[in-house]
Amino acid sequence: MAATIEASNREEQRSFIRFLRSEVVKPIEIHRRMKFQYSDACLSQQQVYEWSSKFANGVTSVEDFPRPGQAQRVNIAAVEAMVIENR
């Protein structure tokens, strides 16, 4: 019996969806396999269907697209270096 994957991130799971989608596996089967592997950390069935549809329509990126009002990620070290430089 295969072991479950304890730690994963969304991008990894989306890559799994993309791979299985390329093998023409149906979304319900993809979710069933993911639920077995990722257990409680698994994406929802709705998310699996949405990403499966995106990949079927030509999307290739597994990253989130920025949304209006979404906080931007900031490199703290770079900001601190700019502050020190401007003193």
Secondary structure as the mmCIF struct_conf table of DSSP 4:
data_model
#
loop_
_struct_conf.conf_type_id
_struct_conf.id
_struct_conf.beg_label_comp_id
_struct_conf.beg_label_asym_id
_struct_conf.beg_label_seq_id
_struct_conf.end_label_comp_id
_struct_conf.end_label_asym_id
_struct_conf.end_label_seq_id
HELX_LH_PP_P HELX_LH_PP_P1 ALA A 2 ILE A 5
BEND BEND1 ALA A 7 ALA A 7
HELX_RH_AL_P HELX_RH_AL_P1 ARG A 10 SER A 22
TURN_TY1_P TURN_TY1_P1 GLU A 23 VAL A 24
HELX_RH_AL_P HELX_RH_AL_P2 PRO A 27 TYR A 38
HELX_RH_3T_P HELX_RH_3T_P1 SER A 39 ALA A 41
BEND BEND2 CYS A 42 CYS A 42
HELX_LH_PP_P HELX_LH_PP_P2 LEU A 43 SER A 44
HELX_RH_AL_P HELX_RH_AL_P3 GLN A 45 ALA A 56
TURN_TY1_P TURN_TY1_P2 ASN A 57 GLY A 58
BEND BEND3 GLU A 63 GLU A 63
HELX_LH_PP_P HELX_LH_PP_P3 ASP A 64 PRO A 66
TURN_TY1_P TURN_TY1_P3 PRO A 68 GLY A 69
HELX_LH_PP_P HELX_LH_PP_P4 GLN A 70 ARG A 73
HELX_RH_AL_P HELX_RH_AL_P4 ILE A 76 GLU A 85
TURN_TY1_P TURN_TY1_P4 ASN A 86 ASN A 86
#
